[in-house]
Amino acid sequence: MRLGAQRFVLPVAFSVAACSAEGPREAVGTVEDAVINGEPEFGRPAVVGYARNGSLCTATIIAVKGNTGYALTAAHCVGADPGSLVTGQNMLDFNAKSFPVTKAVAHPGYAKARLFDIAVLTFSGADANTPTLPVLPSASDNLKSGKSVDVVGYGKTTDSGGQIGIKHHLVMNVKTVTSLRLVYDQGAGGLCSGDSGGPTIYTPSDPFVAGVHSFVSSNNGSCLVEGTDIRASAFLDSFITPTIEGKPIGLQTCNQCTEAHAFSGTCTKAVSKCYQSKSCSTYDACIGKCKTATCSLECELASPAGKKLYDALLACICDDACAAECADAAFCNPPTCGMTVAGASCESCLEASCCAEAQACSKSVTCLECTGALIPGAECADDTTTAAYESCLATSCADACGIAPPPEPTTTTTTGAGSAGGAAETTATTGATTGATGGAGGAEPEPGTPVVVESSCSVGRTVPGSRTSGVAAAFLASLTSLGVVARRRRRNGLRARDAQD
């Protein structure tokens, strides 16, 4: 058996083809622009209007503590003027009850990534009778494509205008679910301006706020394309609950941070550059199929320019946008020496004594194939890079890696018939044989080889081992829908257009 070096492995490669530049969308929180084709909603008293400086959004009261209440809305709905919450079916009714907002806290990540479009409002005047609608806990969030939900808001009731400030609702099916988004097909109706911050209500047993209305795809101002919610459960423990309790806000997960900054944030330009490059797309498609380090290296050699763009994208995620969130993520922590072996003591020794040899091996297709094979090919015996790597481990890391040295030679001498009828002397040194002058009567034992034993440095196949191998599988799943939408939008010539409060 041979001691196989293992490079870093990931479950799936990052799919550049699933990403694009910032997609066309329109914030749905301005007064000039309810749920289109919905029905009047006379219930859901916890869903309220949010008025601020002449602009209109929607909010949901999620908790009450004494005389203080807390509501959920979209981050793009808040500003310097805290505004007020208005109850009832018609928020334009002068007799409608209202609550003054005393504090508005937008998610701190919203300044750099649009998918952090969520905010908590604190208001006064609440009491034990103030209605609430709690946020869906992560443990109960089993939302997936096809699930039925109820969207509620005070926005436009038709695509061309209609009523505004009147609470409406519409039962819809979720089209796509990612770590941060709930996406809806709005061909027959859905979210529009004025609905921002409103809830998507999901009822696994009791009703919960599952989403916060954020934006719609825009085609010449129409809302009848696609609507997007921010997934509320993703922020419950990290942002919503700490804000209500006056505690420090926590980090999002690495997958969530990565999705936010790749979709519409710090790393969107890097995604766009990679997505628009044929070389990068080729590299991404190639590496996405790899299960071995040899395959990964071949992809790199075939598309070096694409790998460079791909590396820049992952550097943006790992070193800039999500450095804290992804600090412990495997894809942000490639092997120090380009390769790794199983077992902490063996790994430490490799890094301390054989790093240069490992780096050289990680860049050689032949060396990767030889070190990863249980039965190496004949070419391995003549490959200097492989020999240097294995020799270093055997010499410097034998104990740490459980590599047994060759046994001490023992010599015995026997006499037999030689080729000319004379005597032949055979010297056996752990199986190695020499014969005298042709030794026709002497048989040769098999050549001796160093013995490799399996230990904490287990024998294993060679697998991908650099940061550029890709990102977490959940991130790929979260971006799959984006790729489809992005391609369609480009064909239709859509452009981004964000309405401001």
C-alpha positions in Angstrom: 0.0 0.0 0.0 1.1 3.6 -0.6 0.6 6.6 1.5 -1.8 8.7 -0.5 -1.9 12.4 0.0 -5.3 14.0 0.2 -6.1 17.4 -1.1 -9.0 19.4 0.2 -12.5 18.1 -0.9 -15.8 20.0 -1.3 -19.2 18.5 -2.0 -19.8 20.7 -5.1 -18.2 23.4 -7.1 -19.5 26.9 -7.1 -21.7 27.4 -10.2 -20.8 30.6 -11.9 -23.5 29.8 -14.5 -26.0 30.2 -11.7 -24.9 33.8 -11.1 -25.2 37.1 -12.9 -24.9 40.8 -12.2 -27.5 42.5 -10.2 -30.8 41.5 -11.6 -33.6 43.9 -12.6 -35.8 44.6 -9.7 -37.9 47.3 -8.2 -38.3 48.1 -4.5 -42.0 47.8 -3.6 -42.3 50.5 -0.9 -43.2 53.8 -2.6 -46.6 55.5 -2.5 -46.6 56.4 -6.2 -46.5 53.0 -7.3 -51.5 46.3 -2.6 -51.4 43.1 -3.7 -52.3 43.0 -7.4 -55.4 40.9 -8.2 -55.8 40.2 -4.5 -58.9 40.3 -2.3 -59.7 42.8 0.4 -58.3 41.6 3.8 -60.5 42.4 6.8 -58.7 40.1 9.2 -55.0 39.8 10.0 -55.1 42.7 12.5 -51.3 42.4 13.2 -50.6 43.4 9.6 -50.5 47.2 9.6 -49.6 50.1 7.3 -46.3 51.9 7.8 -46.4 55.6 6.9 -43.3 57.7 6.8 -42.7 61.1 5.1 -45.5 60.5 2.6 -44.3 57.1 1.6 -46.2 53.9 2.3 -45.0 50.4 3.3 -46.5 47.5 5.2 -45.4 46.0 8.5 -46.4 43.2 10.9 -46.6 43.4 14.7 -44.6 40.4 15.9 -44.3 41.0 19.7 -45.5 43.1 22.6 -43.7 43.8 25.9 -45.8 45.9 28.2 -46.6 49.2 26.5 -43.9 48.6 23.8 -44.5 46.8 20.6 -42.3 45.5 17.9 -43.0 45.2 14.2 -41.2 43.7 11.2 -40.8 45.6 7.9 -38.3 46.0 5.0 -35.0 47.8 5.6 -35.6 50.0 2.5 -38.7 51.3 4.1 -37.0 53.0 7.1 -35.2 56.3 7.3 -34.4 59.3 9.5 -38.1 59.9 10.2 -39.4 56.9 12.2 -43.0 57.3 11.0 -46.0 55.6 12.4 -48.0 52.3 12.2 -51.6 52.5 11.1 -54.1 49.7 11.9 -57.3 48.6 10.2 -58.3 47.7 6.7 -57.9 51.2 5.3 -54.9 53.0 6.5 -56.1 56.2 4.9 -59.1 56.4 7.2 -58.6 59.3 9.5 -60.3 57.4 12.4 -57.8 54.5 12.1 -55.8 53.8 15.2 -52.1 54.5 14.9 -48.9 53.9 16.9 -45.9 56.2 16.8 -42.7 54.4 15.9 -39.9 55.3 18.4 -37.0 53.4 16.8 -36.3 51.8 13.5 -33.4 49.4 13.2 -32.4 48.1 9.7 -30.2 45.1 9.4 -26.6 46.4 9.5 -25.7 44.3 6.4 -28.3 46.0 4.2 -25.9 48.9 3.4 -23.8 46.4 1.4 -26.2 43.7 0.4 -29.8 44.0 -0.7 -30.8 40.6 0.6 -30.5 41.9 4.1 -33.6 43.9 3.5 -35.2 43.5 6.9 -35.9 45.9 9.8 -37.4 45.9 13.3 -39.6 48.8 14.4 -40.2 49.7 18.0 -43.4 51.5 18.8 -45.3 52.8 21.8 -48.9 52.6 22.9 -49.2 48.8 22.8 -51.1 46.8 25.4 -52.2 43.2 26.1 -54.9 43.5 23.4 -52.5 44.5 20.6 -52.6 41.7 18.0 -49.3 39.9 17.1 -48.2 37.5 14.5 -44.9 35.7 15.4 -42.0 35.0 13.1 -41.7 31.4 11.8 -38.9 29.6 13.7 -36.2 27.9 11.7 -37.2 24.5 13.1 -40.7 24.9 11.6 -39.6 26.4 8.3 -40.1 23.6 5.8 -41.0 25.9 3.0 -40.2 24.6 -0.5 -41.3 25.0 -4.0 -45.1 24.5 -4.4 -46.0 25.4 -0.8 -49.1 27.5 -0.4 -48.7 30.9 1.4 -50.8 34.1 1.9 -49.2 37.4 1.0 -50.7 40.6 2.5 -50.1 44.3 1.9 -51.4 47.8 1.5 -50.0 48.5 -2.0 -51.3 48.7 -5.5 -54.3 46.6 -6.4 -53.7 46.6 -10.1 -50.6 46.8 -12.2 -51.7 50.1 -13.6 -52.6 51.7 -10.3 -55.9 50.9 -8.6 -56.5 51.4 -4.9 -53.7 52.0 -2.5 -53.6 52.0 1.3 -56.3 49.2 1.4 -55.2 45.9 2.9 -55.4 43.1 0.4 -54.2 39.5 0.4 -53.5 36.8 -2.2 -52.9 33.1 -1.8 -49.9 32.1 -3.8 -47.5 29.1 -4.3 -43.8 29.5 -3.6 -41.8 29.1 -6.8 -38.3 29.0 -5.3 -36.8 28.9 -1.8 -33.2 29.8 -1.0 -31.4 30.4 2.2 -32.5 34.1 2.2 -35.3 34.3 -0.4 -38.9 33.2 -1.1 -39.6 33.8 -4.8 -43.0 33.9 -6.5 -44.2 33.8 -10.1 -46.4 36.9 -10.4 -47.9 36.4 -13.9 -51.4 36.4 -12.4 -50.8 38.9 -9.5 -48.8 39.4 -6.4 -46.6 42.0 -4.7 -46.2 45.6 -5.9 -45.4 49.1 -4.7 -46.7 49.8 -1.2 -46.5 46.1 -0.2 -42.8 46.3 0.9 -42.3 45.1 4.5 -45.6 43.2 4.5 -45.8 39.5 5.5 -46.0 36.3 3.7 -48.0 34.2 6.1 -47.4 30.4 6.3 -49.5 28.1 8.5 -47.9 24.8 9.2 -50.2 24.6 12.2 -50.5 28.1 13.5 -49.9 31.2 11.3 -46.4 32.7 11.2 -44.6 35.4 9.3 -42.4 33.5 6.9 -41.3 36.3 4.6 -41.0 40.1 4.4 -41.9 41.6 1.0 -38.8 43.1 -0.6 -38.8 43.6 -4.4 -40.3 42.6 -7.7 -38.7 42.1 -11.1 -39.5 45.0 -13.3 -40.4 45.0 -17.0 -41.1 48.6 -17.9 -42.6 49.3 -14.5 -44.8 46.2 -14.4 -45.0 44.1 -11.2 -46.3 41.1 -13.0 -43.0 39.3 -13.4 -41.6 37.9 -10.2 -41.8 38.8 -6.6 -39.2 38.2 -3.8 -39.5 38.0 0.0 -36.7 38.0 2.5 -36.9 34.8 4.4 -37.8 35.8 8.0 -36.6 32.6 9.8 -33.1 33.3 8.5 -32.9 36.4 10.7 -35.0 35.4 13.7 -32.1 34.3 16.0 -29.4 36.5 14.6 -31.2 39.8 14.2 -34.8 40.0 15.1 -34.8 38.5 18.6 -31.5 40.2 19.7 -32.9 43.6 18.5 -36.0 43.2 20.5 -34.1 42.0 23.6 -31.5 44.8 23.3 -28.6 42.3 22.7 -25.8 42.4 20.2 -26.8 41.4 16.7 -25.2 38.1 15.6 -23.7 36.9 12.3 -25.6 35.3 9.5 -24.4 31.9 8.3 -21.7 31.6 5.7 -24.2 30.4 3.1 -26.5 33.3 3.8 -23.8 35.9 3.7 -22.4 34.4 0.5 -25.8 34.4 -1.2 -26.5 38.0 -0.2 -23.1 39.4 -1.5 -23.1 37.3 -4.7 -26.7 38.1 -5.6 -26.7 41.8 -5.0 -23.8 43.1 -2.9 -20.1 43.4 -2.5 -19.2 40.5 -4.7 -21.8 41.0 -7.5 -19.3 42.6 -9.8 -16.9 39.6 -9.4 -19.7 37.2 -10.1 -20.6 39.2 -13.2 -17.1 39.2 -14.5 -16.8 35.5 -14.0 -20.3 34.8 -15.5 -19.6 36.9 -18.6 -16.3 35.2 -19.2 -16.3 32.1 -21.4 -13.1 31.0 -19.8 -14.4 31.3 -16.3 -17.7 29.6 -17.3 -15.7 26.8 -18.9 -13.5 26.4 -15.8 -16.6 26.4 -13.5 -18.3 23.8 -15.6 -15.2 21.7 -15.6 -14.4 21.9 -11.9 -18.0 21.3 -11.0 -17.6 17.7 -12.3 -14.4 17.0 -10.5 -13.9 14.5 -7.8 -10.1 14.2 -7.8 -7.3 16.7 -7.5 -6.0 15.5 -10.9 -9.3 16.6 -12.5 -9.2 19.9 -10.7 -5.6 20.6 -11.9 -6.5 19.7 -15.4 -9.3 22.2 -15.4 -6.9 24.9 -14.1 -4.4 24.1 -16.8 -7.1 24.2 -19.5 -8.6 27.5 -18.4 -6.0 29.6 -16.4 -7.7 32.9 -17.1 -11.0 31.5 -16.0 -9.4 30.2 -12.8 -8.0 33.7 -12.1 -11.5 35.2 -12.3 -12.9 32.4 -10.2 -10.3 32.9 -7.6 -11.1 36.6 -7.5 -14.7 35.8 -6.8 -14.0 33.5 -3.9 -11.4 35.9 -2.5 -14.1 38.5 -2.4 -16.3 36.2 -0.4 -13.7 34.7 1.9 -11.4 37.7 2.5 -13.8 40.7 2.2 -17.6 40.4 2.2 -18.0 37.3 4.4 -14.6 37.0 6.2 -16.2 36.7 9.6 -19.1 34.5 8.6 -17.0 32.1 6.6 -13.9 32.2 8.8 -14.3 28.5 9.5 -15.7 27.4 6.2 -13.8 24.7 4.5 -13.8 26.4 1.1 -12.1 29.5 2.6 -9.4 27.4 4.2 -7.4 25.6 1.6 -4.5 23.4 2.6 -1.4 25.4 3.6 0.8 23.3 1.3 -1.6 22.6 -1.5 -2.2 19.0 -0.3 -3.2 17.4 2.9 -3.0 14.0 4.5 -5.2 12.4 7.1 -4.1 12.6 10.6 -3.2 15.7 12.6 0.4 14.7 13.4 1.1 13.7 9.8 -0.4 16.9 8.5 1.7 19.0 10.9 4.9 17.2 9.9 4.0 17.7 6.2 3.5 21.4 6.7 6.7 21.7 8.7 9.1 19.5 6.7 7.6 18.7 3.3 5.6 21.7 2.2 7.6 22.6 -0.9 7.5 19.0 -2.1 3.7 18.9 -1.5 3.2 22.2 -3.3 5.1 20.9 -6.3 3.1 17.7 -6.3 -0.2 19.6 -6.1 0.8 21.2 -9.4 1.8 18.0 -11.2 -0.9 15.8 -12.8 1.5 12.8 -12.7 2.3 13.3 -9.0 -1.3 13.6 -8.1 -2.2 10.5 -10.0 0.7 8.6 -8.4 0.1 9.6 -4.8 -3.6 9.0 -5.2 -3.4 5.6 -6.7 -3.5 2.5 -4.5 -1.6 0.7 -7.3 0.6 3.3 -9.0 1.5 3.0 -12.7 4.9 2.2 -14.0 5.5 5.9 -14.8 5.4 6.8 -11.1 8.8 5.1 -10.5 10.5 7.6 -12.8 8.6 10.7 -11.8 11.0 13.0 -9.9 8.2 15.1 -8.3 6.5 12.0 -6.9 9.8 10.6 -5.7 10.7 13.9 -4.0 7.4 14.1 -2.2 7.3 10.5 -1.0 11.0 10.5 -0.1 10.5 13.6 2.1 7.5 12.0 3.9 9.4 8.7 4.4 12.5 10.5 5.6 11.1 13.4 7.7 7.6 12.1 8.7 8.0 8.4 9.0 6.9 8.2 12.6 4.2 10.9 12.3 2.7 9.4 9.2 3.2 5.7 10.2 5.6 4.9 7.4 7.6 1.9 8.3 11.3 2.0 7.1 12.6 -0.9 5.0 13.9 -3.8 7.2 17.6 -4.0 8.0 19.4 -6.1 5.4 20.4 -9.6 6.5 22.9 -11.6 4.3 23.2 -15.3 3.8 25.5 -17.0 1.3 24.8 -20.2 -0.6 26.7 -22.0 -3.3 25.2 -23.4 -6.4 26.1 -24.3 -9.9 27.3 -21.6 -12.2 26.7 -21.2 -15.9 30.1 -22.9 -16.8 29.7 -25.8 -14.4 31.5 -23.8 -11.7 30.1 -22.5 -8.4 27.8 -19.5 -8.1 27.4 -17.4 -5.0 24.0 -15.9 -4.2 23.7 -13.1 -1.6 20.2 -12.5 -0.3 19.6 -9.1 1.2 15.9 -8.9 2.2 15.1 -10.7 -1.0 17.5 -8.8 -3.3 19.7 -11.2 -5.2 23.0 -11.1 -7.0 24.4 -14.0 -9.0 28.0 -15.0 -10.1 29.0 -15.0 -13.7 25.6 -15.9 -15.1 24.5 -18.3 -12.3 22.3 -20.5 -14.4 21.5 -22.7 -11.4 20.6 -19.8 -9.0 16.9 -18.5 -8.8 16.3 -14.8 -8.0 13.8 -13.8 -5.2 11.5 -10.8 -5.9 13.1 -7.4 -5.5 12.7 -5.8 -2.1 10.5 -2.7 -1.5 10.0 -0.3 1.4 7.0 -1.3 3.5 4.2 1.2 4.0 1.8 0.6 6.9 -1.7 2.1 7.4 -1.9 4.3 10.4 -3.5 7.6 11.4 -2.4 8.8 7.9 -4.9 6.6 6.2 -4.5 5.7 2.5 -7.0 7.6 0.4 -7.7 8.8 -3.1 -6.5 12.2 -4.1 -9.3 14.8 -4.1 -9.6 18.5 -4.9 -7.7 20.7 -2.5 -7.7 24.5 -3.0 -10.0 27.3 -2.3 -10.9 27.4 -5.9 -12.5 24.0 -5.6 -15.8 25.8 -5.0 -18.3 26.8 -2.2 -20.9 25.1 -0.1 -23.6 23.0 -1.7 -26.4 25.0 -0.1 -25.1 28.1 -1.8 -25.2 26.5 -5.2 -28.8 25.5 -4.5 -29.7 29.0 -3.4 -28.4 30.5 -6.7 -29.8 28.0 -9.1 -33.0 30.1 -9.7 -31.0 33.2 -10.1 -29.2 31.8 -13.1 -32.5 31.0 -14.8 -34.0 34.4 -14.1 -30.9 36.2 -15.1 -30.8 34.6 -18.5 -34.4 35.3 -19.1 -34.1 38.9 -18.1 -31.2 39.5 -20.5 -33.2 38.1 -23.4 -36.0 40.4 -22.6 -33.8 43.4 -22.3 -34.9 44.2 -18.8 -33.0 46.7 -16.7 -32.7 47.3 -13.0 -34.8 50.1 -11.6 -35.0 50.6 -7.8 -37.7 53.0 -6.4 -36.6 55.0 -3.5 -38.7 55.9 -0.4 
